[in-house]
Structure formats: structure tokens, C-alpha cells
Amino acid sequence: MTTKTYTPSEKEIERHWFVVDATDQTLGRLASRVARVLEGKHKPTFATHLDSGDHVIVVNAARVAVTRDKRETKVYTRHSGYPHGLRQETLGELLQRRPEEVIRRAVKGMLPRNRLGAQQLRKLKVYAGAEHPHQAQRPEPLA
């Protein structure tokens, strides 16, 4: 008995474009749905070592649903590398300043932490409003 594992080649992978409306959707649940599509886990040809995922456009990022407690207690931290370079910002502050960044960071945390994850994250496009410049790709609504 011979069994062979099927691995899709790079030229066999078909990429589609999906659009997601973030209005009144819970941040974590939205991010996990988007991360699954970016990785390609929704396809039967999924392979862990290849980027077989699709492109995802998220619109209305400013209207994502987050509880009041999460807005005040979740803190994003970064450090410049210099003395006194620690910067902290709550979710509510970041949502007011750059709502696209909130969704991008949530999705990034659910992708692999390697070059493949970085490649998959580049296929994510997030916009604060309802308009996006990707009409030419004919995106379909994500189920």
C-alpha cells in the first residue's frame, strides 16, 4: 500500500478577496474569523508550510464592538529602546486614534509568529470607514 501526502504547489493556489463589515461585531470573534481565512484553513488544500490563504478587507473598523471594561483595562505596550521609552495606551485611546490598528493587532496575535505569519498579515486590509479602494478585485462578503 502506497500513500502519498498531497501538497499544493504555489501556482495551484487560488486567492480570493473577501470583505467583512466590522460594525457591531465582537473584536476577538471577528479577528479569529479573519485569521482563519488569511491562513487558508477554510480550504481543503490547506498546508501548514504554505501561504494558501485569501485576502481580507475589513471595513468600518471604528465601529467594532468592545465592552467598556475592555476599553479601559486592555493596555497596548511598546518600548522605543531608549531610556524612558516605555509607551502605554489603552484600547479605548487606540480605538479613537487609529481604529485600523486595533483589528490589525488582534489578527496578528492569532497568526503564526514567523515569516509565514508576516506574509499572511500582508493580505489583510483594514479601513476605519465604509469605503475601500479594492473594488477592482471584486471582493465577496465573508460568510
N, CA, C and O atoms as a MOPAC input file, in Angstrom:
PM7 MOZYME 1SCF
protein

 N      0.83400 1    -1.17500 1     0.00000 1
 C      0.00000 1     0.00000 1     0.00000 1
 C      0.88300 1     1.24300 1     0.00000 1
 O      1.75400 1     1.40900 1     0.85400 1
 N      0.64200 1     2.09200 1    -0.95600 1
 C      1.41900 1     3.33100 1    -1.02100 1
 C      0.49500 1     4.51600 1    -0.74900 1
 O     -0.55300 1     4.66600 1    -1.37700 1
 N      0.89600 1     5.32700 1     0.17400 1
 C      0.12700 1     6.53800 1     0.46500 1
 C      1.03100 1     7.73600 1     0.24700 1
 O      2.18300 1     7.75000 1     0.68000 1
 N      0.50500 1     8.72100 1    -0.41700 1
 C      1.27600 1     9.91900 1    -0.68100 1
 C      0.52500 1    11.11800 1    -0.13100 1
 O     -0.68700 1    11.24400 1    -0.30300 1
 N      1.23900 1    11.96500 1     0.50900 1
 C      0.64300 1    13.17500 1     1.04900 1
 C      0.58300 1    14.23200 1    -0.04200 1
 O      1.58200 1    14.51900 1    -0.70100 1
 N     -0.59500 1    14.80500 1    -0.22400 1
 C     -0.75600 1    15.84200 1    -1.23300 1
 C     -0.31500 1    17.17900 1    -0.67000 1
 O     -0.72200 1    17.56500 1     0.42500 1
 N      0.51500 1    17.88000 1    -1.42000 1
 C      0.93900 1    19.22500 1    -1.05900 1
 C      0.69800 1    20.12700 1    -2.25600 1
 O      1.23400 1    19.87400 1    -3.33500 1
 N     -0.09500 1    21.17300 1    -2.08700 1
 C     -0.34300 1    22.06500 1    -3.22800 1
 C      0.90900 1    22.86600 1    -3.56000 1
 O      1.65600 1    23.27300 1    -2.67000 1
 N      1.12400 1    23.08400 1    -4.84200 1
 C      2.24900 1    23.93000 1    -5.24200 1
 C      1.79100 1    25.38300 1    -5.23400 1
 O      0.59300 1    25.66000 1    -5.17100 1
 N      2.72000 1    26.28600 1    -5.29600 1
 C      2.41700 1    27.71500 1    -5.21900 1
 C      1.52700 1    28.16400 1    -6.37800 1
 O      0.68400 1    29.04400 1    -6.20000 1
 N      1.70200 1    27.57800 1    -7.55200 1
 C      0.89900 1    28.00200 1    -8.70900 1
 C     -0.51300 1    27.42700 1    -8.69400 1
 O     -1.38000 1    27.92200 1    -9.41400 1
 N     -0.76300 1    26.39700 1    -7.89200 1
 C     -2.09700 1    25.81100 1    -7.78900 1
 C     -3.01900 1    26.57900 1    -6.84700 1
 O     -4.23400 1    26.38200 1    -6.87100 1
 N     -2.45900 1    27.44100 1    -6.02900 1
 C     -3.23900 1    28.14000 1    -5.01000 1
 C     -4.02500 1    29.27900 1    -5.65800 1
 O     -3.45500 1    30.15400 1    -6.30900 1
 N     -5.33600 1    29.24900 1    -5.47000 1
 C     -6.19300 1    30.33000 1    -5.95500 1
 C     -6.52500 1    31.24400 1    -4.78500 1
 O     -6.94100 1    30.78700 1    -3.72000 1
 N     -6.33600 1    32.53200 1    -4.99500 1
 C     -6.61500 1    33.50200 1    -3.94200 1
 C     -7.86700 1    34.29100 1    -4.29200 1
 O     -8.02200 1    34.77400 1    -5.41300 1
 N     -8.74800 1    34.41200 1    -3.32100 1
 C     -9.96900 1    35.19400 1    -3.47900 1
 C     -9.90100 1    36.39900 1    -2.55300 1
 O     -9.05600 1    36.45300 1    -1.66000 1
 N    -10.78200 1    37.35700 1    -2.76300 1
 C    -10.86900 1    38.54300 1    -1.91400 1
 C    -12.19800 1    38.51000 1    -1.18200 1
 O    -13.24400 1    38.27000 1    -1.78500 1
 N    -12.15200 1    38.75200 1     0.11300 1
 C    -13.35300 1    38.79800 1     0.93700 1
 C    -13.42400 1    40.14300 1     1.63700 1
 O    -12.39800 1    40.74100 1     1.95900 1
 N    -14.64800 1    40.61800 1     1.87100 1
 C    -14.85200 1    41.86100 1     2.60800 1
 C    -15.69700 1    41.54600 1     3.83700 1
 O    -16.65900 1    40.78100 1     3.76400 1
 N    -15.32300 1    42.14600 1     4.96800 1
 C    -16.00900 1    41.93100 1     6.23900 1
 C    -16.39500 1    43.29100 1     6.80600 1
 O    -15.57400 1    44.20600 1     6.85900 1
 N    -17.64700 1    43.41800 1     7.22800 1
 C    -18.10000 1    44.63700 1     7.88400 1
 C    -17.98800 1    44.43400 1     9.38800 1
 O    -18.62800 1    43.54200 1     9.94500 1
 N    -17.17800 1    45.26000 1    10.04900 1
 C    -16.90400 1    45.08800 1    11.47500 1
 C    -17.93600 1    45.76700 1    12.36500 1
 O    -17.78500 1    45.76100 1    13.58600 1
 N    -18.96800 1    46.34300 1    11.79100 1
 C    -19.96600 1    47.06000 1    12.57500 1
 C    -20.63300 1    46.13100 1    13.58200 1
 O    -21.20700 1    45.10800 1    13.20800 1
 N    -20.55500 1    46.49000 1    14.85600 1
 C    -21.18300 1    45.77300 1    15.97400 1
 C    -20.75200 1    44.31400 1    16.08500 1
 O    -21.50400 1    43.49900 1    16.62000 1
 N    -19.57100 1    43.96300 1    15.59700 1
 C    -19.04400 1    42.61700 1    15.77400 1
 C    -18.01400 1    42.63100 1    16.89800 1
 O    -17.25200 1    43.58700 1    17.03900 1
 N    -17.99600 1    41.57100 1    17.69000 1
 C    -17.04700 1    41.45600 1    18.78500 1
 C    -15.63600 1    41.35200 1    18.21800 1
 O    -15.39600 1    40.61700 1    17.26000 1
 N    -14.70600 1    42.09200 1    18.81400 1
 C    -13.34800 1    42.19300 1    18.28500 1
 C    -12.65800 1    40.83900 1    18.16000 1
 O    -12.11500 1    40.53000 1    17.09900 1
 N    -12.66400 1    40.03000 1    19.20500 1
 C    -11.95900 1    38.75200 1    19.18400 1
 C    -12.54700 1    37.75200 1    18.21200 1
 O    -11.81600 1    37.02800 1    17.53700 1
 N    -13.87400 1    37.70800 1    18.13900 1
 C    -14.52100 1    36.76600 1    17.23300 1
 C    -14.29300 1    37.15900 1    15.78000 1
 O    -14.08800 1    36.30600 1    14.91700 1
 N    -14.33200 1    38.45100 1    15.52500 1
 C    -14.03700 1    38.94200 1    14.17700 1
 C    -12.60500 1    38.60800 1    13.79800 1
 O    -12.34500 1    38.13900 1    12.69100 1
 N    -11.67100 1    38.84900 1    14.72000 1
 C    -10.25500 1    38.60200 1    14.44300 1
 C     -9.97400 1    37.12800 1    14.19100 1
 O     -9.15600 1    36.80200 1    13.33000 1
 N    -10.62800 1    36.23400 1    14.91500 1
 C    -10.37800 1    34.81000 1    14.71000 1
 C    -10.93700 1    34.33600 1    13.36900 1
 O    -10.32700 1    33.48400 1    12.72200 1
 N    -12.08700 1    34.87000 1    12.93800 1
 C    -12.62600 1    34.52800 1    11.61400 1
 C    -11.69900 1    35.00800 1    10.50800 1
 O    -11.44400 1    34.29000 1     9.54100 1
 N    -11.19400 1    36.23700 1    10.66100 1
 C    -10.30000 1    36.81100 1     9.65400 1
 C     -8.97400 1    36.04100 1     9.61100 1
 O     -8.46000 1    35.76400 1     8.52800 1
 N     -8.42400 1    35.69700 1    10.76600 1
 C     -7.14900 1    34.97400 1    10.81700 1
 C     -7.27200 1    33.60300 1    10.16000 1
 O     -6.33900 1    33.14300 1     9.50000 1
 N     -8.40600 1    32.95700 1    10.33600 1
 C     -8.63000 1    31.63800 1     9.73100 1
 C     -8.60600 1    31.72700 1     8.20000 1
 O     -8.05000 1    30.85500 1     7.53200 1
 N     -9.21000 1    32.78500 1     7.65100 1
 C     -9.23200 1    32.95300 1     6.19300 1
 C     -7.84900 1    33.34100 1     5.67700 1
 O     -7.42800 1    32.86900 1     4.62100 1
 N     -7.13900 1    34.20000 1     6.41600 1
 C     -5.79200 1    34.61000 1     5.99800 1
 C     -4.83900 1    33.41400 1     5.95200 1
 O     -3.97200 1    33.34300 1     5.08200 1
 N     -5.00200 1    32.47800 1     6.88700 1
 C     -4.14100 1    31.29900 1     6.92000 1
 C     -4.52100 1    30.27500 1     5.86500 1
 O     -3.68500 1    29.46800 1     5.46000 1
 N     -5.77200 1    30.29500 1     5.41100 1
 C     -6.22000 1    29.33000 1     4.42700 1
 C     -6.79600 1    28.07500 1     5.03500 1
 O     -6.94000 1    27.06900 1     4.34000 1
 N     -7.13300 1    28.10400 1     6.32600 1
 C     -7.65600 1    26.91600 1     6.99400 1
 C     -9.06600 1    26.56200 1     6.55000 1
 O     -9.55600 1    25.47300 1     6.85000 1
 N     -9.71500 1    27.45900 1     5.84600 1
 C    -11.06500 1    27.17800 1     5.35300 1
 C    -11.05000 1    26.41900 1     4.02600 1
 O    -12.10700 1    26.06300 1     3.50700 1
 N     -9.87900 1    26.17100 1     3.48300 1
 C     -9.74800 1    25.49400 1     2.19200 1
 C     -9.34300 1    24.03700 1     2.38500 1
 O     -8.64300 1    23.70900 1     3.34300 1
 N     -9.78100 1    23.16100 1     1.48100 1
 C     -9.36300 1    21.75500 1     1.59200 1
 C     -7.89300 1    21.55100 1     1.24500 1
 O     -7.32800 1    20.51000 1     1.57900 1
 N     -7.26200 1    22.51300 1     0.58800 1
 C     -5.85600 1    22.38100 1     0.20400 1
 C     -4.92300 1    23.03900 1     1.21700 1
 O     -3.79600 1    23.39300 1     0.86900 1
 N     -5.36400 1    23.21000 1     2.45300 1
 C     -4.55400 1    23.86300 1     3.46600 1
 C     -3.27900 1    23.07300 1     3.73900 1
 O     -3.30300 1    21.85100 1     3.88600 1
 N     -2.16900 1    23.79700 1     3.80300 1
 C     -0.88400 1    23.20000 1     4.18300 1
 C     -0.22500 1    24.14600 1     5.18300 1
 O     -0.23200 1    25.36200 1     4.99200 1
 N      0.34000 1    23.58700 1     6.24400 1
 C      0.88200 1    24.42200 1     7.31300 1
 C      2.10500 1    25.21400 1     6.88700 1
 O      2.39000 1    26.26400 1     7.46200 1
 N      2.83200 1    24.72800 1     5.89000 1
 C      4.08500 1    25.37400 1     5.50000 1
 C      3.93800 1    26.32000 1     4.31900 1
 O      4.92200 1    26.92800 1     3.89500 1
 N      2.71200 1    26.46200 1     3.76800 1
 C      2.48200 1    27.34400 1     2.63400 1
 C      1.44300 1    28.39400 1     2.96700 1
 O      0.55200 1    28.16900 1     3.78700 1
 N      1.56600 1    29.53300 1     2.32800 1
 C      0.56200 1    30.58300 1     2.48100 1
 C     -0.51700 1    30.34600 1     1.43100 1
 O     -0.38800 1    30.79400 1     0.29100 1
 N     -1.57500 1    29.64600 1     1.81400 1
 C     -2.64800 1    29.33400 1     0.87100 1
 C     -3.89900 1    30.15600 1     1.15800 1
 O     -4.96700 1    29.86800 1     0.61700 1
 N     -3.77900 1    31.17000 1     1.99900 1
 C     -4.93700 1    31.95600 1     2.41200 1
 C     -5.38000 1    32.98100 1     1.39300 1
 O     -4.74900 1    33.16600 1     0.35200 1
 N     -6.48400 1    33.64500 1     1.71500 1
 C     -7.08700 1    34.64200 1     0.84600 1
 C     -6.87700 1    36.04400 1     1.41200 1
 O     -6.44700 1    36.21500 1     2.55300 1
 N     -7.18900 1    37.03500 1     0.59000 1
 C     -7.11400 1    38.42800 1     1.00700 1
 C     -8.40000 1    38.80400 1     1.73400 1
 O     -9.48400 1    38.36900 1     1.34600 1
 N     -8.28200 1    39.61200 1     2.78800 1
 C     -9.45000 1    40.03400 1     3.55600 1
 C     -9.42300 1    41.55100 1     3.71100 1
 O     -8.40200 1    42.13500 1     4.07200 1
 N    -10.57200 1    42.18000 1     3.42900 1
 C    -10.74700 1    43.61700 1     3.61000 1
 C    -11.72500 1    43.80300 1     4.76000 1
 O    -12.83800 1    43.27900 1     4.71400 1
 N    -11.32700 1    44.53900 1     5.78500 1
 C    -12.21700 1    44.82700 1     6.91000 1
 C    -12.60000 1    46.29700 1     6.82600 1
 O    -11.73000 1    47.16700 1     6.82300 1
 N    -13.90000 1    46.58000 1     6.75700 1
 C    -14.39100 1    47.96100 1     6.70200 1
 C    -15.13200 1    48.27300 1     8.00000 1
 O    -15.53100 1    47.36600 1     8.73100 1
 N    -15.31200 1    49.55900 1     8.27700 1
 C    -15.97600 1    50.05600 1     9.48600 1
 C    -15.26600 1    49.57900 1    10.75300 1
 O    -15.91600 1    49.16500 1    11.71400 1
 N    -13.94800 1    49.63500 1    10.75300 1
 C    -13.17100 1    49.19200 1    11.91500 1
 C    -13.44100 1    50.06400 1    13.13400 1
 O    -13.29300 1    49.60000 1    14.26400 1
 N    -13.83100 1    51.30700 1    12.93000 1
 C    -14.10200 1    52.21100 1    14.05400 1
 C    -15.37000 1    51.82600 1    14.80200 1
 O    -15.59100 1    52.29400 1    15.91900 1
 N    -16.20400 1    50.98500 1    14.20600 1
 C    -17.48300 1    50.63400 1    14.81900 1
 C    -17.48900 1    49.22700 1    15.38900 1
 O    -18.55800 1    48.65100 1    15.58900 1
 N    -16.31400 1    48.65900 1    15.65600 1
 C    -16.22100 1    47.31300 1    16.21800 1
 C    -16.72100 1    47.34700 1    17.66400 1
 O    -16.54100 1    48.34500 1    18.36200 1
 N    -17.34800 1    46.25500 1    18.11100 1
 C    -17.92300 1    46.19300 1    19.45600 1
 C    -16.87900 1    45.73400 1    20.46700 1
 O    -16.26100 1    44.68100 1    20.31300 1
 N    -16.69500 1    46.55000 1    21.50300 1
 C    -15.78800 1    46.22200 1    22.60200 1
 C    -16.47800 1    46.65700 1    23.88800 1
 O    -17.06300 1    47.73900 1    23.93500 1
 N    -16.42100 1    45.83200 1    24.93200 1
 C    -17.07000 1    46.19100 1    26.19300 1
 C    -16.34200 1    47.36100 1    26.85300 1
 O    -15.16400 1    47.60200 1    26.58600 1
 N    -17.05100 1    48.07900 1    27.71000 1
 C    -16.46100 1    49.23900 1    28.38400 1
 C    -15.28200 1    48.82600 1    29.25500 1
 O    -14.26900 1    49.52200 1    29.31300 1
 N    -15.42100 1    47.67900 1    29.93800 1
 C    -14.33800 1    47.21000 1    30.80000 1
 C    -13.08200 1    46.93400 1    29.98000 1
 O    -11.97800 1    47.27700 1    30.40300 1
 N    -13.24300 1    46.31100 1    28.79900 1
 C    -12.10000 1    46.00500 1    27.94200 1
 C    -11.45800 1    47.29200 1    27.40800 1
 O    -10.23500 1    47.37000 1    27.29200 1
 N    -12.27200 1    48.29100 1    27.08700 1
 C    -11.73500 1    49.57600 1    26.59700 1
 C    -10.81300 1    50.23000 1    27.61100 1
 O     -9.82600 1    50.86400 1    27.23900 1
 N    -11.13400 1    50.07600 1    28.89600 1
 C    -10.36800 1    50.76100 1    29.93700 1
 C     -9.21800 1    49.93800 1    30.48300 1
 O     -8.21300 1    50.50300 1    30.91300 1
 N     -9.33900 1    48.59800 1    30.47900 1
 C     -8.31300 1    47.78100 1    31.12700 1
 C     -7.27800 1    47.20600 1    30.17100 1
 O     -6.13700 1    46.98300 1    30.57600 1
 N     -7.64300 1    46.95500 1    28.90400 1
 C     -6.66500 1    46.39000 1    27.96800 1
 C     -5.65400 1    47.45900 1    27.58700 1
 O     -6.02200 1    48.54100 1    27.13100 1
 N     -4.38500 1    47.15100 1    27.77600 1
 C     -3.32300 1    48.12400 1    27.54000 1
 C     -2.36100 1    47.58400 1    26.48800 1
 O     -1.90000 1    46.44700 1    26.58400 1
 N     -2.06400 1    48.40000 1    25.49100 1
 C     -1.05700 1    48.08600 1    24.48800 1
 C      0.24300 1    48.76500 1    24.91400 1
 O      0.26000 1    49.96400 1    25.19300 1
 N      1.33000 1    47.99300 1    24.96300 1
 C      2.60400 1    48.49700 1    25.44100 1
 C      3.65500 1    48.35400 1    24.35900 1
 O      3.70300 1    47.34500 1    23.65600 1
 N      4.50200 1    49.37500 1    24.22900 1
 C      5.64000 1    49.29700 1    23.31300 1
 C      6.80500 1    50.05200 1    23.94200 1
 O      6.61600 1    50.88600 1    24.82800 1
 N      7.99800 1    49.75100 1    23.47700 1
 C      9.19100 1    50.40100 1    24.01800 1
 C     10.09400 1    50.80100 1    22.86400 1
 O     10.33300 1    50.01300 1    21.94900 1
 N     10.58800 1    52.01500 1    22.91100 1
 C     11.41700 1    52.53100 1    21.81900 1
 C     12.83700 1    51.98300 1    21.85900 1
 O     13.54200 1    52.02100 1    20.85000 1
 N     13.26300 1    51.47600 1    23.00300 1
 C     14.63600 1    51.00500 1    23.14600 1
 C     15.51700 1    52.01600 1    23.84900 1
 O     16.65200 1    51.70700 1    24.21200 1
 N     15.00900 1    53.21100 1    24.04300 1
 C     15.74500 1    54.26200 1    24.74100 1
 C     15.29300 1    54.34000 1    26.19500 1
 O     14.21000 1    53.86100 1    26.52900 1
 N     16.10900 1    54.93600 1    27.06200 1
 C     15.67200 1    55.12500 1    28.44900 1
 C     14.38100 1    55.93900 1    28.49400 1
 O     14.22500 1    56.91300 1    27.75800 1
 N     13.48300 1    55.54000 1    29.34300 1
 C     12.16100 1    56.17100 1    29.48200 1
 C     11.36200 1    56.07500 1    28.18900 1
 O     10.54100 1    56.94600 1    27.90000 1
 N     11.59400 1    55.02800 1    27.41500 1
 C     10.93200 1    54.88000 1    26.12900 1
 C      9.68300 1    54.01500 1    26.17000 1
 O      9.15600 1    53.64300 1    25.12200 1
 N      9.19600 1    53.68700 1    27.38000 1
 C      8.01100 1    52.85900 1    27.50800 1
 C      6.76100 1    53.68300 1    27.23400 1
 O      6.55500 1    54.72700 1    27.85200 1
 N      5.93000 1    53.22000 1    26.31600 1
 C      4.68300 1    53.91700 1    25.98400 1
 C      3.53500 1    52.93800 1    26.17000 1
 O      3.58300 1    51.81000 1    25.68100 1
 N      2.51500 1    53.37200 1    26.87100 1
 C      1.33900 1    52.54000 1    27.09600 1
 C      0.10200 1    53.29500 1    26.65300 1
 O      0.00500 1    54.51200 1    26.80700 1
 N     -0.84600 1    52.54500 1    26.09600 1
 C     -2.05700 1    53.14100 1    25.55400 1
 C     -3.19600 1    52.14000 1    25.75000 1
 O     -3.03500 1    50.95000 1    25.47900 1
 N     -4.34100 1    52.62200 1    26.21900 1
 C     -5.47300 1    51.72400 1    26.40900 1
 C     -6.15100 1    51.44300 1    25.07600 1
 O     -5.92000 1    52.13300 1    24.08300 1
 N     -6.98700 1    50.42000 1    25.07800 1
 C     -7.72200 1    50.05400 1    23.86700 1
 C     -8.63400 1    51.19000 1    23.41600 1
 O     -8.76100 1    51.44600 1    22.21800 1
 N     -9.26700 1    51.87100 1    24.36600 1
 C    -10.14600 1    52.98500 1    24.02400 1
 C     -9.41000 1    54.12300 1    23.34200 1
 O     -9.90800 1    54.70800 1    22.38000 1
 N     -8.21300 1    54.43800 1    23.84800 1
 C     -7.40200 1    55.50800 1    23.24200 1
 C     -6.96100 1    55.13200 1    21.83300 1
 O     -7.01600 1    55.95700 1    20.92000 1
 N     -6.52000 1    53.88300 1    21.65400 1
 C     -6.07400 1    53.43500 1    20.33100 1
 C     -7.24800 1    53.35300 1    19.35600 1
 O     -7.09000 1    53.60800 1    18.16200 1
 N     -8.41900 1    53.00000 1    19.86900 1
 C     -9.61200 1    52.92100 1    19.02200 1
 C    -10.01300 1    54.29900 1    18.51900 1
 O    -10.51400 1    54.42600 1    17.40200 1
 N     -9.80300 1    55.32500 1    19.32300 1
 C    -10.10100 1    56.68400 1    18.87600 1
 C     -9.04500 1    57.19800 1    17.89700 1
 O     -9.37000 1    57.85000 1    16.90500 1
 N     -7.77700 1    56.89700 1    18.18900 1
 C     -6.68300 1    57.43100 1    17.38600 1
 C     -6.50800 1    56.69400 1    16.06800 1
 O     -6.44900 1    57.32100 1    15.01000 1
 N     -6.42300 1    55.35200 1    16.12200 1
 C     -6.20600 1    54.52300 1    14.91700 1
 C     -7.01300 1    53.23800 1    15.03300 1
 O     -6.46900 1    52.22200 1    15.46500 1
 N     -8.29800 1    53.24400 1    14.66300 1
 C     -9.12100 1    52.03700 1    14.81800 1
 C     -8.65100 1    50.86100 1    13.95500 1
 O     -8.90700 1    49.70700 1    14.29800 1
 N     -7.96800 1    51.13900 1    12.84200 1
 C     -7.47400 1    50.05400 1    11.99500 1
 C     -6.43400 1    49.22100 1    12.73000 1
 O     -6.35400 1    48.00500 1    12.55500 1
 N     -5.64100 1    49.89300 1    13.55400 1
 C     -4.54600 1    49.22500 1    14.26300 1
 C     -5.07300 1    48.22100 1    15.29100 1
 O     -4.42500 1    47.20700 1    15.54900 1
 N     -6.23000 1    48.49200 1    15.87400 1
 C     -6.81000 1    47.58100 1    16.87100 1
 C     -7.10200 1    46.22100 1    16.22500 1
 O     -6.74400 1    45.17900 1    16.77500 1
 N     -7.74200 1    46.23900 1    15.07600 1
 C     -8.07600 1    44.97800 1    14.39900 1
 C     -6.82400 1    44.30300 1    13.86100 1
 O     -6.70400 1    43.08000 1    13.93000 1
 N     -5.88500 1    45.08800 1    13.32300 1
 C     -4.65100 1    44.50900 1    12.80400 1
 C     -3.86700 1    43.79000 1    13.89800 1
 O     -3.33500 1    42.70400 1    13.67000 1
 N     -3.79400 1    44.39000 1    15.08000 1
 C     -3.06100 1    43.75700 1    16.19000 1
 C     -3.77100 1    42.51700 1    16.70400 1
 O     -3.12300 1    41.53900 1    17.07700 1
 N     -5.10300 1    42.55000 1    16.72800 1
 C     -5.85400 1    41.38200 1    17.19400 1
 C     -5.65600 1    40.20400 1    16.24900 1
 O     -5.49600 1    39.06700 1    16.69400 1
 N     -5.66800 1    40.47300 1    14.94100 1
 C     -5.46800 1    39.40600 1    13.95300 1
 C     -4.02200 1    38.92300 1    13.99000 1
 O     -3.76700 1    37.72400 1    13.88200 1
 N     -3.08200 1    39.84000 1    14.14200 1
 C     -1.66800 1    39.47200 1    14.17400 1
 C     -1.36800 1    38.51400 1    15.32100 1
 O     -0.53400 1    37.61900 1    15.18400 1
 N     -2.04300 1    38.70000 1    16.44600 1
 C     -1.83800 1    37.81700 1    17.59000 1
 C     -2.34100 1    36.40400 1    17.36200 1
 O     -1.97100 1    35.48800 1    18.09700 1
 N     -3.18100 1    36.21400 1    16.35200 1
 C     -3.73800 1    34.89300 1    16.06800 1
 C     -3.04100 1    34.19200 1    14.89700 1
 O     -3.40300 1    33.07000 1    14.54500 1
 N     -2.05700 1    34.84000 1    14.30200 1
 C     -1.30500 1    34.24400 1    13.19300 1
 C      0.01700 1    33.67300 1    13.71700 1
 O      0.44100 1    34.01900 1    14.81900 1
 N      0.66900 1    32.80900 1    12.94500 1
 C      1.95600 1    32.25700 1    13.38000 1
 C      3.00400 1    33.35800 1    13.56800 1
 O      2.99400 1    34.36900 1    12.86600 1
 N      3.88900 1    33.14700 1    14.50900 1
 C      4.92300 1    34.14500 1    14.80100 1
 C      6.20400 1    33.80600 1    14.04800 1
 O      7.23000 1    33.49500 1    14.65300 1
 N      6.13200 1    33.86900 1    12.72000 1
 C      7.29300 1    33.60900 1    11.87300 1
 C      7.10600 1    34.34900 1    10.55600 1
 O      6.19500 1    35.16700 1    10.42800 1
 N      7.95800 1    34.06700 1     9.57900 1
 C      7.86300 1    34.76800 1     8.29100 1
 C      6.56500 1    34.46700 1     7.56700 1
 O      6.04000 1    35.31800 1     6.84800 1
 N      6.04400 1    33.26400 1     7.75200 1
 C      4.78100 1    32.90200 1     7.12400 1
 C      3.63500 1    33.74600 1     7.67600 1
 O      2.76100 1    34.18100 1     6.92600 1
 N      3.64100 1    33.97700 1     8.99200 1
 C      2.61500 1    34.81500 1     9.59900 1
 C      2.69300 1    36.25200 1     9.11600 1
 O      1.66400 1    36.89800 1     8.92000 1
 N      3.90100 1    36.75500 1     8.92400 1
 C      4.07400 1    38.11400 1     8.41100 1
 C      3.56400 1    38.21000 1     6.97800 1
 O      2.96300 1    39.21400 1     6.59500 1
 N      3.80200 1    37.17300 1     6.19200 1
 C      3.32700 1    37.13300 1     4.81000 1
 C      1.79800 1    37.08800 1     4.77600 1
 O      1.17600 1    37.73000 1     3.92900 1
 N      1.19900 1    36.34000 1     5.68400 1
 C     -0.25700 1    36.25000 1     5.74700 1
 C     -0.87300 1    37.56700 1     6.21000 1
 O     -1.94600 1    37.94300 1     5.73800 1
 N     -0.22200 1    38.26300 1     7.11100 1
 C     -0.74200 1    39.52700 1     7.62100 1
 C     -0.75000 1    40.60900 1     6.54300 1
 O     -1.57200 1    41.52500 1     6.59300 1
 N      0.15300 1    40.51200 1     5.57300 1
 C      0.17800 1    41.50000 1     4.49300 1
 C     -1.06600 1    41.42900 1     3.60600 1
 O     -1.35100 1    42.37300 1     2.86900 1
 N     -1.80100 1    40.33100 1     3.66800 1
 C     -3.01200 1    40.19900 1     2.87200 1
 C     -4.23800 1    40.79000 1     3.56800 1
 O     -5.34500 1    40.72400 1     3.03300 1
 N     -4.04900 1    41.36000 1     4.74500 1
 C     -5.14000 1    41.99000 1     5.48700 1
 C     -5.16400 1    43.48100 1     5.20100 1
 O     -4.14500 1    44.15800 1     5.33400 1
 N     -6.32100 1    43.99500 1     4.80800 1
 C     -6.50800 1    45.42800 1     4.56900 1
 C     -7.61700 1    45.90200 1     5.49200 1
 O     -8.72400 1    45.36400 1     5.44900 1
 N     -7.34200 1    46.90000 1     6.32700 1
 C     -8.31800 1    47.38200 1     7.30100 1
 C     -8.57200 1    48.86000 1     7.06100 1
 O     -7.63500 1    49.63500 1     6.87000 1
 N     -9.84800 1    49.25100 1     7.07300 1
 C    -10.24800 1    50.64400 1     6.85400 1
 C    -11.23500 1    51.06400 1     7.93200 1
 O    -12.13000 1    50.29900 1     8.28800 1
 N    -11.07400 1    52.28900 1     8.45900 1
 C    -11.92500 1    52.78300 1     9.53600 1
 C    -13.34200 1    53.05800 1     9.05500 1
 O    -14.29400 1    52.87900 1     9.81300 1
 N    -13.49800 1    53.49100 1     7.80500 1
 C    -14.80900 1    53.81500 1     7.25800 1
 C    -15.37100 1    52.69600 1     6.39800 1
 O    -14.84700 1    51.58300 1     6.37000 1
 N    -16.45300 1    53.01900 1     5.69600 1
 C    -17.14200 1    52.01800 1     4.87900 1
 C    -16.55800 1    51.88500 1     3.47300 1
 O    -16.88800 1    50.93600 1     2.76200 1
 N    -15.70400 1    52.80800 1     3.06300 1
 C    -15.14800 1    52.78900 1     1.71000 1
 C    -13.78800 1    52.09300 1     1.68600 1
 O    -13.01400 1    52.17600 1     2.64000 1
 N    -13.51200 1    51.39800 1     0.56500 1
 C    -12.19800 1    50.79100 1     0.36300 1
 C    -11.85200 1    50.86200 1    -1.12100 1
 O    -12.75100 1    50.85400 1    -1.96200 1
 N    -10.55900 1    50.93200 1    -1.45700 1
 C    -10.14300 1    51.07700 1    -2.86200 1
 C     -9.93600 1    49.76300 1    -3.61400 1
 O     -9.17500 1    49.72900 1    -4.58100 1
 N    -10.59800 1    48.67700 1    -3.19100 1
 C    -10.34500 1    47.36800 1    -3.78400 1
 C    -11.54800 1    46.84000 1    -4.56600 1
 O    -11.77400 1    45.63000 1    -4.60000 1
 N    -12.31700 1    47.72200 1    -5.19200 1
 C    -13.47500 1    47.28100 1    -5.97500 1
 C    -13.05000 1    46.46100 1    -7.19500 1
 O    -13.79400 1    45.58700 1    -7.63800 1
 N    -11.87200 1    46.73000 1    -7.73800 1
 C    -11.40100 1    46.03100 1    -8.92200 1
 C    -11.18300 1    44.53200 1    -8.65500 1
 O    -11.23300 1    43.72800 1    -9.58600 1
 N    -10.94300 1    44.15700 1    -7.40200 1
 C    -10.72300 1    42.75300 1    -7.07400 1
 C    -12.03700 1    42.00200 1    -6.87700 1
 O    -12.02400 1    40.78700 1    -6.68100 1
 N    -13.16000 1    42.69700 1    -6.92600 1
 C    -14.49400 1    42.12400 1    -6.73700 1
 C    -14.57200 1    41.25800 1    -5.48600 1
 O    -14.77700 1    40.04900 1    -5.58800 1
 N    -14.41100 1    41.86100 1    -4.30100 1
 C    -14.45700 1    41.07400 1    -3.06200 1
 C    -15.87400 1    40.56200 1    -2.77200 1
 O    -16.86500 1    41.24400 1    -3.03600 1
 N    -15.94100 1    39.35900 1    -2.22800 1
 C    -17.20700 1    38.75200 1    -1.83300 1
 C    -17.37100 1    38.93300 1    -0.33100 1
 O    -16.37500 1    38.97700 1     0.39100 1
 N    -18.61700 1    39.04100 1     0.16300 1
 C    -18.80100 1    39.09300 1     1.62400 1
 C    -18.39900 1    37.77900 1     2.26900 1
 O    -18.69000 1    36.70500 1     1.74200 1
 N    -17.73700 1    37.86700 1     3.39800 1
 C    -17.30100 1    36.66500 1     4.11000 1
 C    -18.48000 1    36.09000 1     4.87500 1
 O    -19.14900 1    36.80400 1     5.62300 1
 N    -18.73600 1    34.79600 1     4.69000 1
 C    -19.89100 1    34.14400 1     5.33300 1
 C    -19.69800 1    34.05000 1     6.83000 1
 O    -20.56500 1    33.53100 1     7.53300 1

